[in-house]
Amino acid sequence: MFKFFATILLSVILIAPSGFGQSISKEKQAVLTSLDQKKDDFAKVAHQIWEHAELGYLEEKSSSLLQNTLKQSGFKVEAGVAEIPTAFVGSYGSGEPVIGILAEFDALPGLSQEAVPFKSVKAGSEAGHACGHHLFGTASVASAIAIKEWLQSSGRSGTIKVYGTPAEEGGSGKVYMSRAGLFDGVDAMLNWHPGSGNNASAGSCLAIKSAKFRFYGSSAHAAGAPHRGRSALDGVEAMNDMSNMMREHVPQETRIHYVITKGGQAPNVVPAEAEVYYYIRHPQMRDVKSIFERLVKCAEGAALGTETTMDYEVIGGAYNLLPNGALSTVMNDNLQLVGGVTYDAEELEFAREIIKSYPDMKVTPEDAASIRPFRLSEYAVPFSTDVGDVSWLVPTAGLSTATWVPGTSAHSWQAVAAGGMSIGHKGMMVAAKTMALSAIDLYKDPTVIVAAKAELKKRQGEDFKYEALLGDREAPLDYRAN
């Protein structure tokens, strides 16, 4: 009987929505109160970015809005860092420790959606914030402002930096910022991501490298003089055949995706040019490097066999995330203090309608209030992010909060819809509060940072030297322009 009640009690503690069984200090409560008082202002900022829905490296209005919000709160802002017009660094304070917060703000193409619980394309817009980066950037700025106010009132030394990082969606913005040394001297990095639940566990993800392989042949009449032609499309298809055979001989965790982006325009013309776009993913960035080298050999062999020529352009690349238990434990403790998201009557109705679009999901709106148990894991979840590069350079911790209705997948119309109304804003404020309280703990107890740095050093391994997977290419500022 005791075991039964102990199990029930443990379950309640693990999913408690509002810091169950924990007390909040007056100091932290003051920070939470300050954020609550400004929540409507931050919701307006987030909604403006949601309305802009600007694509990677084109986020001029969104970036400027976040920069101006920081300037109005006393931050010094440096714009156009790493030779990227929409990248910025906002700084306040002096001395150590230096704590950074990442901020994203790019949208996704082809995911326009109104803030309604049914599929409805938003008039005049082709893009949408289906990954919630309008909430991401705003919460990070809100958190930094709260930390700045706490540094002022407490009289403590320390520096808070907000990193405005463009083009996370395939543009690898943080990689160029990492390569430029912008994260040098940062003692700890905090970040978050919108989601359908609340979780501050420490885990990993897949490293990635992407490239476009372009083949060049000779055009000819496909019926009248095929012998005079050399098909660039044959080169692409031969490469694809070899890469598909290679799947049997790579580590089983490997993911290889491709799409033919150019293959000719008429069947009776031998294609003189063709292009295929590849992604290589693996839980370890070192394996991504070696598998990509083998892919290049497939392309070279395909060109040789089809008497075409080939070149390739590396488009993007990002490391796998390095989990950091020391920092993530602090983040989880503060998420437990802040609690999850609870809905009012209107939000409940909205959530129930959204959940109807998931016939196979066993979720309820009340799940948004729960907090998932903390875990430190080496498991690589099947996605990639340019936060990975940052985590190899600076001890990094992240969390996810319920900005979307439970059961919602990223990159969906349902995510855009919830992110454009109060459900998204509530989850955003949970993230802002959690990061602010976590930063306060780090300023007050620098031994956590010492432990986090030691953990990072161990995970990096001996003789680690940072080299971006995308090489020395310049940021593709026009990759979303067409």
PyMOL commands that set and color helices and strands:
alter all, ss='L'
color gray80, all
select helices_A, chain A and resi 2-15+26-37+39-52+60-72+81-83+133-154+173-179+226-228+232-249+285-306+325-338+345-355+365-369+387-393+413-419+422-444+447-460
alter helices_A, ss='H'
color red, helices_A
select strands_A, chain A and resi 76-79+88-94+98-103+108-109+127-128+158-164+188-195+202-205+207-216+255-262+273-282+309-318+376-381+396-402
alter strands_A, ss='S'
color yellow, strands_A
deselect
rebuild
show_as cartoon
